[in-house]
Amino acid sequence: MRYTFALAAICSLAMFTGTGCNGTTPPQIVSVDPADKPKEIEIKDFDGTWVLKSGAMSTEQGVYPVKTGDGGGVALRIKDGVAEIRKGNGPWTKYGTFSLGKETNCLQSSKTDAYGQQRVMKLRYKLEGNTLTTIQDNHFPDILPDSYDMAAGSDRQRQSNTYEKTDR
């Protein structure tokens, strides 16, 4: 008799857990189609020529626009993570390398300074179609900015740049 009662209790418990305890069937598990997942950014997605369209600098006195040269200004050319820079109609010169950081939306720029030492700068980025927006804290270049908010970085000399890709 004891075994029959125990068996009946186990069977009813199994029935309740399989039906959601109220007699209904559990919802179907929907698998995510890989086509529905957002595309992961790769360093090759930055390949191309990027022209600086706008920039701003945040200081304790306020946020100020950075002169961009109205199309004859600064351009970056990136190929396989290696960047060159051109100012105006001048020659292309080596700028440094870019790689994706471990943090979300982190682009790391690595270049040699005037003293021959390798320096790494972390930029928070947004890549939307042919527009690349970067933000960096100039006083703390090795720390990724916590947001895109310019006012939040006023004590860090936060800088924002927006580039447009000119080759498709």
N, C-alpha and C positions, 0 to 999 in steps of 0.2 A: 504494500500500500504506500509506504514511504517513497519507494522508487517511482511509482506511478505519479504521485503528486509532484515530485521533483522534475520528472520528465515533462509534465504538463506545464510547469512554471517556466522551464527553459524554452519550450516551444512557443509559449505566449510572449516571452521576452524577445525572442528572435523575431517574432511577427511584428511587435511594436517598433523595434529599432529599424526594421526594413521598410516600414510604412510611415515613419514620422510620428508614431504614437497616436495618430488620430484617424487611422484607417485609410489615409491617402497615400499615394505612391510618391516617392521622393522625386525631386526635379531631375531632369536629365542633365548629365554633365556635358557641357558644350565645349568641344575642342576649338582652339583658336587657329584659324587659317593663317599660315605664314604670310599670306598676302595682306592680312589685316594688321600685322605688326608694323610699328614704325621702323623705318630703315635706320640701321646703325650707321653712324658717321664713321668714315675711314679717312685717313690722312690724304688719300688720293682725291677725296671730294674737294680739297682746297686747291688742287692744281689749277693753274691759270693765271691770268693777269688781273690784279685787283687795284682799282683806282680809288684813292681816298676821296670820299664825297663830303664828309663832315666829321668834325671832331669837337670835343669839349674837354675842359679841364676844371676840376672841382678843387677849390681851396677854401680855407676858413673864411675868406671874404666873399665867396659865392662861386657860381658856375659860369665859366667864360667860354665862348666859342674859340676854337683853334682855327687859324687861317689855313685853308686847304689849297689855295692856289688856283681855284676855279678851273679845274681840269688840266692845267699845266703843272700841277703840284706833284704829289707823291704817288708812286705806283709800286706795288709789290708783284713780283713774278715768282710763283711757287711751282715746283715740279718735284714730285716724290719727296716732299718735306724739306727740300732745300730752297731757300728764298734769296732773291736778289731784289735790290731796291734801286729806284731811279727817282731823282728829284728834277722836275721840269723836263727839259730835253737832254739832260746830261746822260752820261754812260751808266749802264747797269753795273752795280757793284754788289759783291757778296754781302748779304745781310746776316745770315745765320741759318739755323735749321728749325723746323717745327715738328712737333710730335704731339700725340694725344696724351693728356695726363690721366692719372688714375681717377681723379674726381670727375663728376658729371660736368659736361660742357667746359672742360679744361683743355686749353691749347697751350703747350709749353714752347717758348721760344728760347733757343740756346744760341748764344753768340759770344765771340771773344771781345773783351773790352780793350781799352787803350793800353792797358798794362799787360795784355796777353793772357789774362785769366778768363776761363770759361764762365759765363754768367747765364743763369736760367731765370726766365721771367714767366710767370703763370698768368694767362689771360682767360677770362670767362668769355665765351663766345656764343653767338646765335648765328646759325647758318640757315637762311631762308631763301631758297632759290638762288638768285644771283646777288644776294645781299649778305655781307658778312659784317657783323657788329662785334667789336671786341671791347672789353673793359679791363683795366689793370690799375693796380695801386702802385704808383711810382716809388713811394717811400718804403714799401714792403713788396718788392717784385717777386719774391719767392713764395708768397702766400696768395692763394686764389681769392679774389674778391668774393664776399659772401652774397652779393646781389648785384643787380644792374642799376641800383639806385645811386645816382651821382652825389646827392646830398649826404648819404650815409658814409661816403668816403672822403669828406672834405678835409679831415685831418690826415689823410694819407696821400694827398695829391692824386686823386682818382682821375683817370683819363679814359675817355670813350672815343672810339673811332668807328666810322661806318664806311665800308668799302663796297664798290660795285664791280662785279666781274665783267670785264669787257670782251672776253672771248668765250664762246660757248662750246 
